[in-house]
């Protein structure tokens, strides 16, 4: 928004009102100018067009302004005042003013319905309108929270629910991902195609039907109208009436710097989640964009598609959800979500952008501490607890190790997991296995620890260092311990675990004796082997050993 031209316009409006003894709602007119500048490429008073008022009053206001439907007459009256001011000051001609008046007359009965239509609400309005206008006052909000705390109940309205801490990808990775977002690339391509072909848009700033068809056929653009709308919203193109021209600073994504890409993506994400754009072909999804992305942000884990469908039906008050799979493909095209084996999740660049939007709304959008910045316990907890992707986990481990000598790293890791569950111990041992022989004195010091001794022996002997031989009991124990480390992964992906265990699982003769191991996870490990081993003899041996282990535990 250019504050300078808006301030000049409001000063002129005040003077105009005094000269003509006209009562002017300055605040309402300023809001009209502010939103026209922010979202409709109005950079001076002369840029107002009849269609500007239609977009403002039926699209932008319902999306952005927290106002009851009964406030519509005030806004409409301010729009009429603005038209008369534009005409009297020579910014528009009489014919344009007449068309503006006709547009406003047509809009007047529609605007209250638009303000009440929750499907038009943007993310911020959806959150804060749930609180109610009185709660937006700080003192009132604090009083509500204090009362809730006194009653032992937390406020559960959307605007009060705290956002969870999130871990963000590095800015350079976000920028690199943004360069590859198909919808963003198509937005640039559509602008270039329109300009090079000398094509025009409709008076409502939409692509002509024949051009949309040609754009699909000639460019292979999947969603030409949303791509064009995004281009217009981002300022990639400018309009002279219905003629299209590239913006002065128009450049392809590959030619943009990191900060410029991040700014572009921030604006693109706001457009995608706050504008009810017909992007996916499924109205319930298009209208529920802010709710879908907010849900994924808060859960921070993949949401099964069936669960998402149920959630959308609830949000849409029971309206049917049709072609959800196709709609989710369109969201992937927009760059905000990705499909995983477990369901739908935010892309790392969408997570980054949503946090930017939340922070811009004034919400507390905390960052989770980076595991590499904490101690060994923090590193291990971070690697286990947040579903960190492989490449991110590798980065965290490498950074944590780079801040310590091998001896320091081994000492911290092994001390942190003495007596810990197998999964925790296994993560630490795996990291220690990356260390060089400089860590040998520390590792050797754990030969007296019953749980870490087998791992220490393996670590020393694998490096050709003096180490005692593993006893048969220790071989069994460490086998169970390493399989116990895989239990969470096996539960999450049984088929993947079965493939791995088929290639590198323990032999039947070793499994037969596992029941003797004094390990807290031995029964669970044996039951898992019994249900997943493809070798029938080994699977049978595991089931028999599990029975013996359970029987041994009966007192």
LUMPA-591414 format. One line per field, with one value per residue (C-alpha): residue number from 1; x, y, z; chain. Coordinates in pm, 1 decimal. Each point is the difference from the previous one (the first is absolute). Layout:
REM LUMPA-591414
k <- NUM|...
x <- X|...
y <- Y|...
z <- Z|...
c <- A|...
END
This chain:
REM LUMPA-591414
k <- 1|2|3|4|5|6|7|8|9|10|11|12|13|14|15|16|17|18|19|20|21|22|23|24|25|26|27|28|29|30|31|32|33|34|35|36|37|38|39|40|41|42|43|44|45|46|47|48|49|50|51|52|53|54|55|56|57|58|59|60|61|62|63|64|65|66|67|68|69|70|71|72|73|74|75|76|77|78|79|80|81|82|83|84|85|86|87|88|89|90|91|92|93|94|95|96|97|98|99|100|101|102|103|104|105|106|107|108|109|110|111|112|113|114|115|116|117|118|119|120|121|122|123|124|125|126|127|128|129|130|131|132|133|134|135|136|137|138|139|140|141|142|143|144|145|146|147|148|149|150|151|152|153|154|155|156|157|158|159|160|161|162|163|164|165|166|167|168|169|170|171|172|173|174|175|176|177|178|179|180|181|182|183|184|185|186|187|188|189|190|191|192|193|194|195|196|197|198|199|200|201|202|203|204|205|206|207|208|209|210|211|212|213|214|215|216|217|218|219|220|221|222|223|224|225|226|227|228|229|230|231|232|233|234|235|236|237|238|239|240|241|242|243|244|245|246|247|248|249|250|251|252|253|254|255|256|257|258|259|260|261|262|263|264|265|266|267|268|269|270|271|272|273|274|275|276|277|278|279|280|281|282|283|284|285|286|287|288|289|290|291|292|293|294|295|296|297|298|299|300|301|302|303|304|305|306|307|308|309|310|311|312|313|314|315|316|317|318|319|320|321|322|323|324|325|326|327|328|329|330|331|332|333|334|335|336|337|338|339|340|341|342|343|344|345|346|347|348|349|350|351|352|353|354|355|356|357|358|359|360|361|362|363|364|365|366|367|368|369|370|371|372|373|374|375|376|377|378|379|380|381|382|383|384|385|386|387|388|389|390|391|392|393|394|395|396|397|398|399|400|401|402|403|404|405|406|407|408|409|410|411|412|413|414|415|416|417|418|419|420|421|422|423|424|425|426|427|428|429|430|431|432|433|434|435|436|437|438|439|440|441|442|443|444|445|446|447|448|449|450|451|452|453|454|455|456|457|458|459|460|461|462|463|464|465|466|467|468|469|470|471|472|473|474|475|476|477|478|479|480|481|482|483|484|485|486|487|488|489|490|491|492|493|494|495|496|497|498|499|500|501|502|503|504|505|506|507|508|509|510|511|512|513|514|515|516|517|518|519|520|521|522|523|524|525|526|527|528|529|530|531|532|533|534|535|536|537|538|539|540|541|542|543|544|545|546|547|548|549|550|551|552|553|554|555
x <- 0.0|121.3|-87.8|102.4|-267.4|-267.5|92.8|-10.3|-337.1|-147.6|129.9|-162.7|-322.5|-19.3|48.5|-257.4|-254.4|51.1|-39.4|-326.1|-130.6|-8.6|30.8|284.4|71.2|375.9|91.0|-219.3|130.2|357.2|-71.3|-134.1|315.9|230.5|-148.7|-19.1|371.7|93.0|-193.6|-126.4|298.7|-151.6|300.0|-180.8|-356.8|-24.6|51.5|-346.7|-235.3|-358.3|136.2|221.7|-305.8|-142.0|322.9|33.6|-350.4|-84.1|340.8|261.3|-223.5|-163.2|344.8|186.1|-225.6|-152.8|-333.1|-361.9|-230.5|-197.4|307.1|-24.5|-205.7|281.0|255.4|-228.8|-64.6|375.1|48.3|-262.7|173.5|329.1|-156.7|-127.3|340.7|170.8|-239.5|22.5|379.8|27.3|149.1|-279.9|-247.5|-376.2|-48.6|234.3|-172.0|-337.6|127.6|145.2|-336.2|-176.4|251.6|-41.5|-381.2|21.8|244.4|-198.6|-249.9|272.5|258.5|-169.1|-24.1|364.9|108.6|-191.1|135.0|259.2|135.4|143.7|184.2|377.9|218.9|29.1|-370.3|-89.3|215.1|-90.2|-367.5|-43.2|103.1|-256.7|61.6|8.5|275.8|226.6|68.3|313.1|-143.1|-307.9|208.9|216.7|-307.0|-145.2|325.7|31.4|-357.0|66.6|313.2|-187.4|-259.8|270.2|-107.7|202.4|-168.1|-43.1|-119.3|216.4|138.1|116.5|141.6|377.7|193.8|250.5|372.9|119.5|331.9|70.1|221.1|292.0|-93.4|216.1|-187.4|-335.7|108.3|124.2|-334.0|-194.3|181.2|-153.6|-364.3|-199.5|-276.2|251.6|187.4|-327.3|-98.5|313.5|-57.7|-361.8|98.1|268.4|-240.2|-275.2|233.4|180.0|-332.0|-148.6|-292.7|-245.3|-200.7|-363.4|-125.9|-7.6|372.7|-45.8|146.0|-223.3|-137.1|169.5|333.1|-28.3|-57.0|290.4|223.0|-63.4|57.2|303.3|181.4|-126.1|-104.1|-228.0|-185.9|24.3|-255.3|149.3|348.8|-111.7|-175.9|311.4|216.1|-229.2|-5.3|380.0|41.2|168.6|-230.6|-179.2|-318.1|-75.3|-373.8|-14.6|343.8|271.5|356.5|284.5|90.1|311.2|192.1|-131.4|260.9|-15.3|42.2|347.9|117.1|-118.2|211.8|-71.0|-173.7|-205.5|-116.5|-97.1|-198.9|-172.9|-86.3|-132.1|-239.5|-90.3|-86.6|-219.7|-181.9|-43.4|-131.1|-200.8|-164.0|-281.1|150.5|-144.1|329.5|-77.1|-332.1|-155.8|-189.1|28.6|378.8|28.8|-210.4|178.9|357.2|80.3|-149.5|186.0|336.3|-57.8|-84.7|316.6|209.8|-135.2|21.8|349.4|-53.0|-162.9|-379.8|-166.9|-211.5|-312.7|48.4|44.9|-323.2|-184.7|151.6|-106.4|-354.1|-11.0|139.9|-244.3|-300.2|-61.3|43.4|132.4|368.2|34.5|321.3|240.6|289.2|-9.7|-28.1|306.4|193.6|-82.8|128.6|324.9|14.7|-35.7|300.9|-162.9|-56.4|160.7|-138.9|177.6|-73.0|-181.4|-205.8|28.4|269.7|121.3|302.6|296.4|-43.5|-371.1|82.4|245.4|-252.4|-287.6|211.8|77.3|-373.4|-80.9|273.0|-131.3|-342.1|157.2|-31.5|270.4|150.9|289.2|297.8|106.9|358.0|241.9|125.8|354.8|-7.2|-82.9|172.1|9.0|-340.7|-150.0|156.4|-128.9|-347.0|-17.3|102.5|-253.2|-290.3|-66.8|7.3|301.0|65.7|319.6|181.7|-97.9|108.1|334.3|44.4|-86.3|240.9|284.1|-45.6|-18.8|318.2|182.1|-24.9|180.0|310.9|-57.9|75.0|-249.2|-268.6|41.0|3.2|-321.1|-187.6|80.6|-56.4|-339.5|-130.1|125.3|-307.4|-215.5|-246.4|139.1|-114.6|177.5|311.5|1.5|-3.8|295.5|197.4|-66.9|140.5|300.2|70.5|88.7|283.4|365.2|251.5|49.5|-316.0|141.3|87.6|-354.6|-160.8|233.1|-112.7|-348.7|115.2|-120.7|-354.6|-214.5|-222.7|268.5|279.7|-100.6|-20.6|335.4|162.8|-138.9|117.1|356.3|39.6|-137.3|286.1|266.6|47.7|53.0|-333.2|-131.9|-194.8|-378.5|-139.6|-287.0|-235.5|123.5|-46.3|-361.5|-53.5|138.0|-204.5|-319.6|107.7|56.7|-330.4|-174.7|135.0|-197.8|-334.1|-143.2|102.5|-155.0|-327.9|-4.0|97.8|-53.5|63.1|325.7|117.6|-89.7|213.0|296.5|-26.3|-21.7|334.5|184.8|-201.6|154.6|20.7|-242.2|258.2|69.2|-371.3|-64.9|216.5|-112.8|-261.1|280.8|109.3|-72.2|-120.5|-321.3|-100.0|73.6|-364.5|-100.0|302.5|-73.6|-368.2|98.5|238.5|-264.5|-245.6|238.1|276.9|-62.1|202.3|-262.0|247.9|144.4|-347.7|-108.4|314.4|-77.9|-356.0|117.6|270.4|-257.5|-217.6|296.5|95.9|-354.4|-12.7|329.8|-145.1|-286.3|66.1
y <- 0.0|349.8|192.6|330.5|10.4|-118.5|274.6|261.8|-130.0|14.4|353.9|102.1|-175.9|187.5|334.0|-93.4|-92.6|328.3|207.8|-172.1|-47.0|-375.6|-244.3|-238.1|-330.6|42.9|-324.4|-209.3|167.2|-47.3|-371.1|-17.0|166.6|-213.6|-328.5|119.4|81.5|-326.4|-241.4|166.4|189.1|340.0|230.3|331.2|125.8|-12.6|-377.1|-61.1|-174.6|-130.5|-353.1|120.0|57.5|-341.4|-172.9|213.4|-34.5|-357.4|-170.4|195.1|133.8|-339.1|-159.7|257.9|224.2|-124.4|179.1|-110.1|-12.4|297.5|220.6|-33.5|322.0|207.4|-144.7|42.4|363.9|61.3|-152.9|237.3|295.3|-108.2|-10.7|357.4|113.6|-168.5|168.5|348.6|-7.5|-111.7|-341.3|-168.0|113.9|10.2|-324.7|-188.6|150.6|-115.1|-355.6|8.7|110.6|-281.4|-252.0|120.6|-6.5|-361.8|-90.6|161.3|-286.9|-264.4|131.5|-101.9|-357.6|8.9|124.3|-287.2|-268.2|-190.0|-172.3|338.0|56.4|19.5|-172.2|296.2|77.0|-367.7|-9.5|329.0|14.1|-315.8|195.0|276.0|374.5|56.8|-256.2|185.9|255.5|-102.3|49.2|-202.8|-280.9|-10.1|-6.1|-292.7|-191.3|76.3|-117.5|-317.7|-70.0|55.3|-255.1|-241.5|16.6|135.1|213.3|-219.5|251.2|14.5|345.4|-91.2|-344.9|34.3|-90.9|-281.6|59.9|-95.4|-83.4|179.5|-96.4|235.3|306.6|-106.6|-332.3|179.0|232.9|-293.2|-179.4|313.8|12.0|-336.7|70.1|-84.2|256.1|281.4|-93.7|-16.8|345.6|141.6|-198.2|113.6|366.8|-35.9|-189.7|259.5|292.1|-159.1|-88.8|345.8|-161.6|182.9|-103.2|59.4|310.6|-211.2|-64.0|-370.3|-198.9|-32.0|-352.1|-55.8|120.0|-234.3|-292.7|108.0|43.5|-359.7|-131.5|209.8|33.3|-304.1|223.1|-204.4|287.0|308.3|218.7|-50.7|47.0|328.5|115.6|-76.7|190.8|301.2|-21.7|-20.9|299.3|-199.4|166.6|332.5|89.5|298.7|-44.0|-357.6|0.9|-200.8|119.3|-143.2|178.6|216.7|-238.4|-318.4|-274.9|-377.8|-199.1|-120.6|361.1|99.9|12.8|-184.3|282.4|93.4|-358.9|-16.7|323.1|-133.1|-329.0|173.9|199.2|-304.8|-204.6|279.1|-0.6|-378.1|-39.1|319.7|35.0|-239.8|-65.1|-285.8|-187.5|-361.5|-68.0|-82.6|289.8|-129.7|-16.8|340.4|161.4|-185.4|82.2|194.0|-271.4|-280.2|172.0|108.8|-359.2|-135.9|272.7|-78.0|-379.4|-6.4|-355.0|-155.0|-6.9|-305.1|95.6|-156.9|203.1|315.0|-73.4|-34.5|326.8|182.3|-130.3|135.8|337.2|14.5|-82.5|-338.3|97.4|-295.7|-18.8|-138.4|-41.5|36.8|-183.6|234.4|299.9|-109.6|-37.8|363.7|101.1|-179.9|194.9|318.0|-103.1|-1.0|-367.6|-333.8|-352.2|-253.5|-363.8|115.3|279.6|369.4|229.3|353.1|53.7|155.2|324.0|10.7|-43.4|291.0|218.3|-73.7|95.4|327.9|61.1|-82.0|229.7|273.0|-39.6|69.7|-359.5|-166.0|-246.6|-154.5|-179.7|-334.2|-0.3|-158.3|-335.3|92.4|287.5|-216.3|-271.4|-368.3|-67.7|286.5|-124.0|-353.9|116.7|224.9|-278.9|-241.1|226.4|228.1|-234.0|179.9|-79.7|-191.0|295.1|228.6|-263.1|-34.0|375.4|14.7|-280.8|144.1|345.4|-137.9|-203.8|294.2|189.0|-271.9|-211.9|-375.0|-60.4|263.5|-130.0|-361.3|97.5|206.9|-253.3|-309.6|173.2|122.3|-348.2|-216.2|-196.7|151.1|-191.3|-183.7|258.0|281.5|-209.2|-109.4|358.2|90.0|-309.4|68.9|351.8|-118.3|-245.4|298.4|103.8|-72.8|-179.4|319.3|-101.8|-340.9|82.4|119.3|-299.0|-240.2|148.4|-143.0|-361.2|-27.4|113.1|-310.6|159.7|196.2|-259.6|-203.4|318.0|119.7|-334.7|14.4|362.5|-80.6|-323.7|151.1|250.7|-263.1|108.9|-232.2|-120.1|-304.9|-253.4|7.3|-289.0|-198.6|167.8|343.2|-86.5|-90.9|311.3|241.9|-170.3|57.6|353.1|97.4|-154.9|188.7|319.9|-83.1|-54.6|351.9|-15.4|-346.2|124.8|298.0|-197.6|-378.0|-77.5|193.9|-170.4|-340.7|68.4|107.6|-288.3|-246.1|127.9|33.1|-171.7|-235.7|-370.9|-249.4|-157.5|342.6|78.5|-328.7|111.5|363.1|-84.7|-45.3|366.8|222.6|292.1|200.1|-9.2|-364.0|-113.2|285.2|-59.4|-371.9|60.2|246.3|-251.6|-268.2|211.8|149.7|-248.4|-144.0|-312.7|-228.6|-196.6|320.6|143.9|-318.1|6.6|361.2|-85.9|-292.1|216.9|273.2|-256.5|-112.2|358.2|78.9|-319.1|83.5|330.4|-168.1|-13.2
z <- 0.0|-84.6|314.6|-157.4|-269.0|244.0|247.7|-275.3|-116.8|350.3|53.4|-328.1|96.7|330.1|-174.5|-264.4|268.4|185.9|-317.9|-95.1|351.7|-63.2|289.2|-82.0|174.1|-28.6|177.7|-228.7|-315.9|121.2|44.7|-355.9|-131.2|215.7|-120.1|-360.6|20.9|171.2|-217.5|-319.5|-140.7|73.0|32.9|-35.9|2.7|-377.9|5.4|148.5|-244.5|32.8|40.7|285.5|216.8|-84.4|101.4|313.2|136.8|-99.4|21.4|198.4|279.6|76.9|4.3|203.2|206.3|324.3|-28.7|49.6|-304.4|135.7|-48.5|-379.1|-51.0|156.0|-238.2|-299.6|97.0|25.0|-345.8|-143.7|167.7|-153.2|-347.7|33.9|122.0|-295.9|-241.8|152.2|8.4|-363.8|76.2|-198.4|-267.3|25.6|-195.2|230.7|303.6|-134.4|-44.0|352.4|142.9|-187.2|131.4|359.1|-32.2|-112.5|276.7|283.9|59.7|-51.8|244.8|329.4|-126.5|-105.3|346.0|161.5|-234.7|206.0|-312.2|-102.3|328.1|-19.8|258.0|234.3|-14.6|55.0|312.2|157.8|-87.9|208.2|307.6|-37.1|-18.5|374.7|44.6|-240.9|271.2|187.5|346.4|-84.4|-148.5|310.5|220.4|-195.1|29.8|370.3|59.6|-196.2|197.5|324.2|-110.8|-107.0|-364.9|-289.5|-263.1|-308.6|-259.8|-315.5|65.9|352.0|-71.1|12.8|-309.6|51.5|-36.7|-346.6|-154.3|-324.8|-289.2|-66.5|-202.0|-292.6|-19.3|10.7|-280.5|-207.2|44.7|-93.7|-333.8|-82.8|99.1|-317.1|59.4|49.2|-314.9|-192.1|127.8|-163.4|-320.7|-33.4|29.0|-266.8|-228.2|34.6|-66.7|-294.3|-160.3|56.8|180.7|225.2|304.1|87.0|175.1|318.2|-44.9|-83.3|-285.9|-302.5|-39.3|-334.3|142.2|298.3|-238.6|-220.9|304.5|103.1|-351.8|-95.1|333.5|187.3|291.3|226.2|164.6|-223.4|180.9|352.2|-146.5|-158.7|317.3|199.0|-249.8|30.9|379.8|15.5|-229.7|-277.0|-250.3|-26.9|-183.6|-217.6|-25.5|-125.5|-166.5|178.4|48.6|204.6|319.2|-4.8|225.7|-163.7|7.9|-20.6|321.2|-95.5|-25.9|347.8|314.3|323.9|186.8|-303.2|-35.5|367.1|-28.5|-311.4|168.1|310.8|-218.3|-210.3|308.1|132.9|-335.1|6.2|355.0|29.5|-340.9|-87.7|-342.0|-210.8|-1.9|82.8|-172.0|337.4|157.2|358.1|-34.3|-169.9|270.7|280.4|-98.8|315.5|223.3|-182.0|23.5|360.0|95.3|-160.9|163.8|345.4|-23.9|-153.9|-121.1|-306.4|8.3|-160.1|-298.6|152.5|317.6|-207.1|-186.2|332.6|120.9|-317.1|31.1|352.3|-109.4|-292.3|219.7|-158.4|-364.0|-203.0|-80.2|-351.2|-196.4|289.6|-162.8|-300.3|230.6|195.9|-324.3|-74.1|344.6|-73.1|-329.3|205.5|208.1|342.8|77.8|-73.5|5.4|219.7|75.4|313.0|-151.9|-71.8|142.7|-52.0|-218.4|183.9|-197.2|84.9|369.4|-26.9|-181.1|237.2|296.8|-175.7|-48.5|362.9|125.0|-229.2|163.2|337.1|119.4|207.4|-247.7|194.9|-146.4|141.9|123.8|-244.5|135.1|-96.8|247.8|300.7|196.0|-91.8|153.4|-200.9|-321.8|48.9|103.2|-304.3|-235.4|147.6|79.1|-296.8|-296.4|-142.5|-364.8|-74.1|-151.9|289.9|253.0|-173.7|12.2|370.4|89.1|-206.4|152.8|355.2|-50.8|-159.2|329.7|198.8|-5.5|-51.7|367.9|113.6|-235.0|112.5|366.1|-27.6|-210.8|201.8|334.6|-119.8|-83.0|284.1|113.0|-278.8|-223.9|-300.1|-254.3|182.9|58.5|-362.9|-130.9|222.3|-98.8|-368.6|34.2|203.4|-281.3|-219.9|228.6|-58.9|218.5|205.4|186.5|95.8|366.5|64.9|-174.5|185.3|332.5|-61.4|-12.1|359.3|-90.1|-56.9|-267.2|-185.5|31.9|-310.8|-208.4|132.5|-85.8|-352.8|-41.9|113.4|-193.8|-323.1|13.4|61.7|361.6|294.9|131.0|186.5|-200.8|19.2|201.0|-155.7|246.8|-105.8|-368.2|75.2|210.6|-257.1|-274.1|197.8|85.5|-362.2|-107.1|281.5|-153.4|-315.1|177.6|-63.9|-366.9|-34.3|146.0|-236.7|-311.5|43.1|-367.3|-9.4|318.4|-141.6|-309.3|211.9|242.3|-291.5|-126.3|331.0|270.7|259.8|-83.3|151.0|234.3|156.2|35.1|179.6|293.3|22.4|260.3|253.2|-30.4|297.4|-212.8|65.2|-369.1|-75.6|-19.3|-229.0|-223.7|-33.3|-72.6|-269.4|-158.1|18.1|-198.0|-256.0|-84.0|-349.2|84.9|150.3|210.3|150.4|57.8|178.4|213.1|97.8|102.7|214.0|159.2|74.1|177.7|209.7|83.5|115.0|205.6|163.4|113.0|191.0|372.0
c <- A|A|A|A|A|A|A|A|A|A|A|A|A|A|A|A|A|A|A|A|A|A|A|A|A|A|A|A|A|A|A|A|A|A|A|A|A|A|A|A|A|A|A|A|A|A|A|A|A|A|A|A|A|A|A|A|A|A|A|A|A|A|A|A|A|A|A|A|A|A|A|A|A|A|A|A|A|A|A|A|A|A|A|A|A|A|A|A|A|A|A|A|A|A|A|A|A|A|A|A|A|A|A|A|A|A|A|A|A|A|A|A|A|A|A|A|A|A|A|A|A|A|A|A|A|A|A|A|A|A|A|A|A|A|A|A|A|A|A|A|A|A|A|A|A|A|A|A|A|A|A|A|A|A|A|A|A|A|A|A|A|A|A|A|A|A|A|A|A|A|A|A|A|A|A|A|A|A|A|A|A|A|A|A|A|A|A|A|A|A|A|A|A|A|A|A|A|A|A|A|A|A|A|A|A|A|A|A|A|A|A|A|A|A|A|A|A|A|A|A|A|A|A|A|A|A|A|A|A|A|A|A|A|A|A|A|A|A|A|A|A|A|A|A|A|A|A|A|A|A|A|A|A|A|A|A|A|A|A|A|A|A|A|A|A|A|A|A|A|A|A|A|A|A|A|A|A|A|A|A|A|A|A|A|A|A|A|A|A|A|A|A|A|A|A|A|A|A|A|A|A|A|A|A|A|A|A|A|A|A|A|A|A|A|A|A|A|A|A|A|A|A|A|A|A|A|A|A|A|A|A|A|A|A|A|A|A|A|A|A|A|A|A|A|A|A|A|A|A|A|A|A|A|A|A|A|A|A|A|A|A|A|A|A|A|A|A|A|A|A|A|A|A|A|A|A|A|A|A|A|A|A|A|A|A|A|A|A|A|A|A|A|A|A|A|A|A|A|A|A|A|A|A|A|A|A|A|A|A|A|A|A|A|A|A|A|A|A|A|A|A|A|A|A|A|A|A|A|A|A|A|A|A|A|A|A|A|A|A|A|A|A|A|A|A|A|A|A|A|A|A|A|A|A|A|A|A|A|A|A|A|A|A|A|A|A|A|A|A|A|A|A|A|A|A|A|A|A|A|A|A|A|A|A|A|A|A|A|A|A|A|A|A|A|A|A|A|A|A|A|A|A|A|A|A|A|A|A|A|A|A|A|A|A|A|A|A|A|A|A|A|A|A|A|A|A|A|A|A|A|A|A|A|A|A|A|A|A|A|A|A|A|A|A|A|A|A|A|A|A|A|A|A|A|A
END
